Amino acid sequence: MFGSKCRWLAAALFIACLSASGGVSARHHAHATASAPGEFDYYLLSLSWSPAFCLSKPDSPECGGPRRYAFIVHGLWPQNERGWPEHCDVHVAVPDAVVDSIIDLMPARGLIYHEWSAHGTCSGLAPADFFALVRRAYSAVNIPGDFKDPDQPISQSPQAVVTAFAHANPQFPKDAVVASCSGQSTPRLREVHVCFDKELKARACSVDALKEACKAGTLIIPPVR
């Protein structure tokens, strides 16, 4: 019991840090709809640009170790054509073995626990199957070469980011990729979202997902630290 409480406390603290830095999307504060597990239309894979997050939260788990992260997986989110389900009525913990199996893509235990609670519970899958699907979704995306290990800041438009992903993934349909940015005076790349159907075939994102696209003319992509 004590260990379980510690894990959920760690998750809460980690999510508080993400929220303070803009790392958790505004999607968590509005438009969530009640739904039974497994009742949704498609998935949205959220890839977080770790260097931008670490500029504001250098003490976070993904920022202090020896590994240099570029994109990490923020989450795989069940979506509806309008709105999305969250925190479905499933009360199953994520086993330690499952956490260890995905920690290379989601490098903070608190993030993994949160993403299961908020989104995985709505997938209709068991934790092991859900996080195996997260890995499959990540593997289905070819990261453009310029985003794999940049050692200098990149300045470009949000549309250029989307175009780079389209060129690296010619099988993706139009509007399958959305680039979001922070709300700072000099916007930074925050996340890239990729939409998939339930069989993990890329598809166009819904109107709600497209609304999260960065509206800035130019954004900064901080280098991998």
Protein Blocks (a to p, Z undefined) as FASTA:
>chain_A
ZZmmmmmmmmmmmmmmmmmnopacfklmgoiacddehiafbdcdddddfklmmmmmmmbm
klmmmbdcfbdcfbdcdddfedcdehiabdddddfklmmmmmmmmgcfklmmmmmmmmmm
mnopafklmmmmmmmmmmmpccdfklmopcbdcdddfklmmmmmmmmmmmbcghkaccdd
dfbfbdcdfbdcddddfkopacdddfklmmmpcfbfbdcddddZZ
